[in-house]
């Protein structure tokens, strides 16, 4: 794949011993750096977000339900590296997540689970967000 996405999953509060998904009723992600709004299907817990190859961080605002005015921001800090794919496809960027910071309005905590963002769908999600 030439487009590489950070895979993120929302879960119940980390203090809860279950690992059940937290389905967001009508989620919206807004890329603060590029002013792109990503609207996902209703009642979903899995998200794929693009990272900015022109920067070392990407900031998103998460609105768990577009009917509510409550937002959180999450900033992903990463190193990027140019990766050759093939003569036909050219190059893409792979990323190594280094740190994550978030506000705590709706979010309880954020966990970095897999820091290698390289397009491999067989690896665990990169980030878990506990609500």
C-alpha positions in Angstrom: 0.0 0.0 0.0 1.2 3.5 -0.8 -1.1 5.2 1.8 0.0 4.3 5.4 -2.5 4.9 8.2 -2.3 4.8 12.0 -4.8 2.3 13.3 -6.6 3.3 16.5 -9.2 1.5 18.6 -11.5 2.9 21.3 -12.1 0.9 24.4 -13.8 1.1 27.8 -12.0 2.9 30.6 -8.6 1.3 31.4 -9.7 0.7 35.0 -12.5 -1.6 33.7 -11.2 -5.1 33.6 -13.1 -6.0 30.4 -11.6 -5.1 27.0 -14.8 -4.4 25.3 -14.9 -1.9 22.4 -16.4 1.4 23.1 -18.6 2.1 20.0 -18.7 5.8 19.3 -22.3 6.8 18.3 -21.4 9.3 15.5 -17.6 10.0 15.5 -15.7 12.8 13.8 -12.0 13.2 13.7 -10.7 16.6 12.6 -7.0 16.9 11.5 -6.0 20.2 13.1 -2.8 20.5 11.1 -4.5 20.1 7.7 -8.1 21.0 8.6 -9.5 17.8 7.2 -12.6 16.3 8.8 -12.9 12.5 8.7 -16.4 11.2 9.3 -16.7 7.5 10.1 -19.8 5.2 10.2 -22.0 5.3 13.2 -21.3 3.0 16.2 -17.7 2.2 15.3 -14.6 1.7 17.5 -11.9 1.2 14.9 -10.3 4.1 13.0 -7.6 4.7 10.4 -5.9 8.1 10.5 -3.3 9.5 8.1 -0.1 11.0 9.5 1.5 14.1 8.0 4.7 13.2 6.0 5.7 16.9 6.1 5.8 17.1 9.9 7.0 15.2 13.0 3.6 15.3 14.6 -0.1 15.2 13.8 -2.9 16.6 15.9 -6.5 15.4 15.7 -9.6 16.6 17.5 -11.9 13.7 18.4 -15.7 14.3 18.7 -17.2 11.0 19.9 -20.7 12.1 18.9 -21.2 14.9 16.4 -24.5 15.8 18.2 -22.4 16.9 21.2 -20.0 19.9 21.3 -17.4 18.1 23.4 -13.9 17.5 21.8 -10.6 16.0 22.9 -7.3 16.5 21.1 -4.7 13.8 20.5 -1.2 14.6 19.2 0.9 11.8 17.8 4.7 12.4 17.8 6.7 10.3 15.3 9.8 9.8 13.2 9.2 9.3 9.5 11.4 7.3 7.1 11.1 7.1 3.3 10.4 3.6 2.2 10.9 2.3 -1.4 8.0 0.2 -2.6 8.7 -0.6 -6.2 9.5 1.1 -9.5 5.8 1.1 -10.4 4.6 2.4 -7.0 7.5 4.6 -6.0 8.0 5.6 -2.4 5.9 6.0 0.7 6.6 7.0 4.3 6.7 4.6 7.3 6.5 6.1 10.8 7.7 5.2 14.3 5.4 6.6 17.0 7.4 8.1 19.9 4.8 9.7 22.1 1.1 10.6 22.4 -0.5 13.4 24.3 -4.2 14.0 24.8 -6.7 16.2 26.6 -8.9 14.4 29.1 -12.5 15.6 28.6 -13.9 12.3 27.2 -10.7 10.4 27.1 -9.6 8.5 30.2 -6.1 7.6 28.8 -4.2 6.7 25.7 -1.9 3.7 25.2 0.7 3.2 22.6 0.4 -0.5 21.6 2.5 -0.8 18.4 4.8 2.0 17.4 5.7 0.8 13.9 3.2 2.3 11.4 4.2 0.6 8.2 1.0 -0.5 6.5 1.2 -4.1 7.8 -2.5 -5.0 8.6 -1.4 -8.2 10.5 0.1 -6.3 13.4 -1.9 -5.0 16.4 -3.5 -1.6 16.3 -1.1 1.2 17.0 -3.1 3.1 19.6 -5.8 2.3 22.1 -8.0 5.2 23.4 -9.8 4.5 26.6 -13.1 6.4 27.2 
